[in-house]
Amino acid sequence: MENTLPEYVALYKSDATVSGNIYTWNLDQQSYFTNSRGNVCYVSLVECIISAPDSNEIIVKYHGSQNQFTTDRQPAVIGLLSMTAPHQQNAGHLQLSSSETIKLLVNSRPKKIVLQTNNLDNTSYVPDEAVFILKFEYLNIKKQNENLLEQQYLKL
């Protein structure tokens, strides 16, 4: 990856268009993202808190990934949330719990971000409140072009 500063976007459920357990944010890319980056990047869920008084585990899914597939043909899993300390002050809120950050390959500077939340059994879950913080890491444009040429050469 390029040694440049990543970009972060904080998405509040209260700012999304909500349709069941699917949340859509329409972003003005000029306000949120730098235009001097490549065409693709990695996105990861680096922080998240969600109100979940009646659930202990939640799956967060990202619509539009190019490098992850699921056996149930659903959108890509970007994060798993669990009750980290059920007996402490944050009872009823789930936080990101991951040993390794999931990095999904997506198109750069998305105008629309769509996330959804599901219970562990893959049924719909709609929290009262949620905040998702996404990190965008851009690929080196030169390496991206070299990889594309290499892939095309291998197909010959």
C-alpha positions in Angstrom: 0.0 0.0 0.0 1.0 3.6 -0.6 2.6 5.4 2.4 -0.1 8.1 2.5 -2.5 9.1 5.1 -5.7 7.0 5.2 -9.1 8.7 5.1 -11.7 8.0 7.8 -15.5 8.5 7.6 -17.7 8.4 10.6 -21.2 7.2 9.7 -24.0 7.9 12.2 -27.2 5.8 11.8 -29.2 8.9 12.5 -27.8 10.4 9.3 -28.6 7.4 7.1 -31.6 6.6 5.0 -32.9 3.4 6.7 -34.7 0.6 5.0 -35.1 -2.2 7.5 -31.6 -3.3 8.6 -30.0 -1.5 5.6 -28.4 1.9 6.0 -27.5 4.2 3.1 -25.4 7.3 3.3 -25.1 9.6 0.2 -21.8 11.4 0.4 -20.6 14.5 -1.3 -17.3 13.1 -2.3 -15.7 16.5 -2.6 -16.3 17.1 1.1 -15.2 13.7 2.3 -12.5 12.3 0.0 -9.2 13.4 -1.6 -9.4 13.2 -5.4 -5.6 12.6 -5.8 -5.9 8.9 -5.1 -6.2 5.7 -7.2 -9.4 4.1 -8.5 -9.6 1.4 -5.9 -8.9 1.2 -2.2 -9.3 -1.0 0.9 -12.1 -0.1 3.3 -12.2 -1.5 6.9 -14.4 -1.0 9.9 -12.0 0.3 12.5 -14.4 1.4 15.2 -18.0 0.8 15.8 -20.5 1.0 18.6 -24.1 -0.1 18.3 -27.0 -0.2 20.8 -28.1 -3.8 21.2 -29.8 -4.5 24.5 -31.4 -7.7 23.1 -28.5 -9.2 21.2 -24.9 -10.3 22.1 -23.5 -10.6 18.5 -24.1 -8.6 15.4 -22.7 -9.0 11.9 -21.9 -5.7 9.9 -22.0 -6.1 6.1 -20.7 -3.8 3.4 -22.5 -3.6 0.0 -20.1 -3.5 -2.9 -16.9 -5.4 -2.1 -14.8 -6.9 -4.9 -12.7 -9.3 -2.9 -15.0 -11.1 -0.4 -17.7 -13.6 -1.1 -20.1 -15.3 1.4 -21.7 -18.8 1.2 -25.1 -17.2 1.5 -24.6 -14.7 -1.3 -25.1 -11.8 1.0 -23.0 -8.6 1.0 -19.4 -8.9 2.4 -18.8 -9.1 6.1 -16.8 -6.1 7.2 -17.1 -6.6 11.0 -18.3 -8.7 13.8 -19.6 -7.1 17.0 -19.9 -8.7 20.4 -20.6 -7.8 24.0 -17.1 -7.1 25.3 -18.0 -6.4 28.9 -21.6 -7.2 29.7 -21.3 -6.4 33.4 -19.7 -3.0 33.0 -21.2 0.4 32.2 -21.5 -0.3 28.5 -24.0 -3.1 28.9 -26.4 -3.1 26.0 -23.8 -1.8 23.6 -21.7 -3.9 21.3 -18.2 -3.1 20.1 -16.0 -4.3 17.3 -14.2 -7.5 18.2 -11.6 -8.7 15.7 -8.2 -10.3 15.9 -7.6 -9.1 12.3 -9.1 -6.1 10.5 -11.1 -7.1 7.4 -10.0 -5.1 4.4 -12.5 -5.0 1.5 -11.5 -3.9 -2.0 -13.9 -1.2 -3.2 -14.0 1.7 -5.7 -12.4 4.8 -4.4 -14.3 7.9 -3.2 -17.7 6.2 -3.0 -20.7 8.5 -3.4 -22.9 6.1 -1.6 -22.0 3.7 1.3 -24.5 1.0 2.2 -24.1 -1.1 5.4 -26.5 -3.6 7.0 -26.7 -5.3 10.4 -27.7 -8.9 11.0 -28.0 -11.1 14.0 -25.6 -14.1 14.2 -28.3 -16.3 12.7 -28.3 -13.8 9.7 -31.8 -12.4 10.5 -32.3 -8.7 10.4 -31.2 -6.5 13.3 -32.0 -2.8 13.6 -30.3 -0.9 16.4 -31.7 2.3 17.9 -28.3 3.9 17.6 -25.0 3.1 15.9 -21.8 4.8 14.8 -19.6 3.1 12.2 -16.1 4.5 11.5 -14.6 3.3 8.1 -11.0 3.6 7.1 -10.1 4.0 3.4 -6.5 2.9 2.5 -5.5 3.7 -1.1 -3.4 1.5 -3.3 -0.3 2.8 -5.0 -1.4 3.8 -8.6 1.9 2.6 -10.2 1.6 -0.9 -8.5 -2.1 -1.0 -9.5 -1.2 -0.5 -13.2 1.6 -3.0 -13.0 -0.7 -5.6 -11.5 -3.3 -5.0 -14.1 -0.7 -5.5 -16.9 0.6 -8.6 -15.3 -2.9 -10.1 -15.0 -3.6 -9.3 -18.7 -0.2 -10.9 -19.7 -1.0 -14.1 -17.7 -4.3 -14.5 -19.7 -2.4 -14.6 -23.0 
